[in-house]
Amino acid sequence: MRTIRGDGAAGPAERGASAALGNFDGVHLGHQAVIEAARRARPDAPLAVATFAPHPRRWFAPESPPFELMDPQARARRLEKLGVELLFEMRFDAALAAMSPAEFCEQVLVGRLGVAHVTVGADFCFGRGRSGDVATLRAEGARLGFGATAVDLVGGAAAAVSSTAIRAALADGRPQDAARMLGHWHRIEGRVAHGEKRGRTLGYPTANLPIEGVLAPRFGVYAVLADVLDGPHAGAYRGVASLGVRPMFGVNAPNLETHLFDFRGDLYGAGLSVALVDFQRPEAVFDGLDALVAQMDADSAQARRTLDRRPTPHLGPLLNPMS
């Protein structure tokens, strides 16, 4: 997948794409329907996604708590898995926010990206003050020479799949409900960082990922599936993870501590992607290390049982098996 970032323009080989346009936070089933519509609208054209960095909500409210379901790198990996060939990651700034719908279509979609077709969700709004909608996009497409398709909300208006609903499910500790809307497990990704190395003294070495800049799901213990993305231990693993602030050991920044079953090796600096499969219990404070280790034993046994069953929420016809 080729990526054009910031104010970059499509070259001759990248113009004429069929582009799905939107924020794509989480790349959920609704987003995937928009991407599939772009593929079907112009099967002869390169399949593209046109999105924004930072998320417009982050630009308009920079002090708001982290809400994104994934960072741009994780989003790009997920889009590539869906067969997207070209990613336009446009800089969202004051100049873009001030554009009228007509200016955005003329200067960005046509002038900079050179799209042949654009697909959006039925509730898509764009331009200064969110003054443009699907009808505007179609009218501008007719004027400027690109096609436009709107895709109905997945799940219908009453129970539409949305990033907001997914955030609520994760905040409640319902990762399987989130997965039903995402079409894939929600993942926390990053580079393994050095921690306090307390887990190895307790018989449970962990790979530590800081939770920075993205939504933190409900704190607690999860059964997880983990992918080591690079390095000598690259591959897929099962495990149990604790997400939170480790209240038994004072005040700490939130992070994800993942224990990989039956694993030996050094993962420091490796890319790690951890899928939250099942919420097991909230964080807790225990009467001493013996009680903590006994609970960790129970957590690991429960996670193994859960993963042996490999619960896979129903995904519908759009997607490949969940990963």
N, C-alpha and C positions, 0 to 999 in steps of 0.2 A: 504494500500500500504506500503510495506517495503522499506526502503531506506538504501543504503550502500554508505557512503560518503568517500571522500578523497582517501586514498590508501587502503581502506578496500577491502577484497576479499569475494566473494560469498561463503557461506557455502554449505554443501551438498544439502540442500533443495532448494537452489537458483541457482544451476548450471543446465545447460541444457535449459536455457531460450531462447525464440525468442525475440531478442532485436532490437528496432529501435535506430539507432545511429545518433547523430547530436547535434546541439546547442539548437534547440527548443525554440528560443527566440520568445515569443508570442504564441507558440503552434497554429500556423495558419493552414489553410486548407492543405497546402503542408505537414506540419509536421504530421497532422492527417492522411493523406494518407499513409505516411511512417509507422505510428503506425498500421494502419489497415492492411497494407501489412504484417507486422510482425505477427499480429494475425492470418491472413489467411495462412501464410506460414507454421506455426506449431501450429495448434489449440490444440494440445495435450500438448504443453509446456507452462510454465508461460510466460505471456506477460510482457516484460521489456522495459524500455527506458534507454539508456546509453548516458549520456551527461556530460557537463563539468562545473566546477565552479572554478575560474571565467570564464566568456566567453573568448575564446582565443584572441579575438580582444582586450579585456580589458587588458590581460596579455602583449600582444605585444605593446600596446599603452596606458600605464596607465594614461597618462595626457590628453587623449582625453575626450571631454565632455560626459556626460551620454547619452547613446544611447539604453540601454536595454529596451525592452518593458515591462518586468516584472522582479521582483527579484526571486531568487530561491524558496522562500516560495510560491509565487503566481504561479510559474510554476508547482510546485509539486501539488498544489491544483487542477490546471487545468488538469494535467495528470491523477490524481486519478479519476476525473470526467469522463475521457475517458476509464476507466476500466483498466488502467495500474496497474499491481500487484507488480512490482518490479522496483525501480528507482536506477540506478547506477549513482551517482553524482561524477564523477572523478575529482580529483584536477588537474587543468591545471597549470603546473609549468615548470621550465627549463628542468627537466628530461623528462617529457612527450613531450615537444616541440622538444627535441633533438632525439627522437626515430625515426628510419626509419620505413616505412610502415610495413616491415616484423617484426620488433621488436614489434611494437604496436600490431599487430595481435597475435603474439606468446605470448608475456609477459602479455598483458592486456586482450585482448578479450578471449584468451584461458586460459592462466595461472591464471589470477586474477578473471575474470568474468565467465569463463566456458560456454560461449554461445554455443548454438546449431545452431542458425541461426541469421544472421544480415541483416537488411534492411536499405537502405540509399536512399537519393534523387539522381537523375541521375547525378547531378553536384557535388556530394560529392568528396572532396579531403582531404587527411589526411597524417600524417607523416611529418618528417623533410622537411621544405621547400615546404609543400603541394605537395610532389612528388608522392603520391599514389592516385589512382582514383578507379573507380568502377571495371575496369579490374584487377587492382592490388588486390583489395579486393576479387574478385572471385578466382583469382589464389591462393592467400594465404589460402582462405577457403578450396579449393580443397586439398591443401597441408596439412592443419592442421585439417581438418575434420569438418568444419562448413559450412553451406549453406550461400549463399549471394544473395540478391535480390535488384535490383535498381528500383526505382519508378519514372516514368516520372513526369516532372514539372506540377503542377496543373495550368491550364490556358494556357498551351502551351508556347513555347519559347518566343513568341512575347509579351505576357501579363502574364507572370508567377507570381503567388502569391509569395511574398517574404517579409521578415522582412523589407528590405529597402523600398519597396513600401508602406508598412504599416506605417513606420515612416514618410514618406513624406505626406501621407494622414492625419495623426494626426497633423503634423506640420502646415498643411494648414487649420486645423479646419474642417476636413471631417470625423467625427467619423463613419458615416454610411458606407462610402467607406472602411474605415479600417475594419469595422465589416464584410463586404462582403468577405474580404480576410482572416480574422481571423476565421470566423465561430462562433464568439461570440463577445459580446461587449468588447471593450478595457476597462480595469479596472485599477484604481489606488487604492492600498491597503496599509494598515498600521494600526497603533494604534492611536486612537484619542488622540491628544495632547492638552494641555492648550494653548489658544491663548490670545488675549487681551480682549476677552469677549465684544467686541464692538457691535457685531450683536444683542445680547440679548437686549441691550438698544435701539435698533432701531426696535425691534419687529421681528427680524429674527435671532434667535440663530443658531449657526452653529457648526458642528463637523469639527475639523481641522486636516488635514493630511499633514505633511511635504512632499515635493517632493525631495527625496534624492536618488541619485544613479541610477535613471531610467530616461528615456526620459520624458521631459515635453511637452505635446501637446500644441497646440496654446493657448495662454492666452486668457481668456474670460469667458463668462457665458454659462453654459450647462444645458440642461434638463438631469436628471440622474435617474438611478435606483440604490438603495443602499442596501447592505446586511450587517446587523450587525451580526458578525460571532460568538459572544459569549456574555456571561453575561445575565442579566435579560431581556434585550430588544432585544435579538437575533431574527432576522426575516428579512423580505423583506419590503422595503419602497420606496416611490417615493420622488423626491425632485428636487431642483435647486441648482447649485453649481457655485462658482466663482473660477477659477483657475488662479493664477498669483501672482503679487507682491503688490497688493492693492495700486496703485499709488496715490490715494487720501490721503493716510495717511503716506506719506514719502517713504523711501527706505526700502524694506522688502525682506526677503528670500521668494522664491516661495513656495506656499502651495495651498491646495485645501480646500475651505471652503464650506461645504455642509449643506444646510438647508433641513431637512426632513419635508415633509408636515404632518400636523396633528399629530405631535409627541411631547410628553412631557417626559422628563427623562434625566438622566445623563449618558453620553456615554464616559466619560474620561477613557482612558486606554483600552477601548473595541476595538476589531478588526473590521475594517470597510473596505468593498470592494465597490467601487463606479464605476458604469458603465457609461461611457460617451455616451449618446444617440443622442443628437443633439446640435450643436453649435448655439447659439442664437445671440451673439454679442461680440465684442472685449471689453477688459478692457477700462475704461474711467474715467475721472476726472469730477466731477459735481460741480455746484455752490451751495455748502452748503448741509447740511444733509437732508433738505426737498426734494431737487431734487433727492438725492441719494435714499431716501426711496420710492419716487414715481417710480423711475426706478426699484427698487427691487419688488415693487408691480406688475409692468408690466412684469418683468422677470418671476415671479412666475406664473402669469396667463398664460403666453405663454408656460411655461414648463408643466403646468397642461394640456393644450390643446394638446400639443405634445404627452404627455404620455397617454392621453386618447385614442389617435389613435394607440399607441404602434407600431410605424414603425418597421418592422422586415425585414431587407434585405434578399434577396434570398440566401439561404445557399447551395443549391445543395443536392444531395442524401446522402452524407456521414454522416450527423450529426443529432443529436437531436435538438429540438428547442433551440434557442439561450438563453443563460443565462449569 
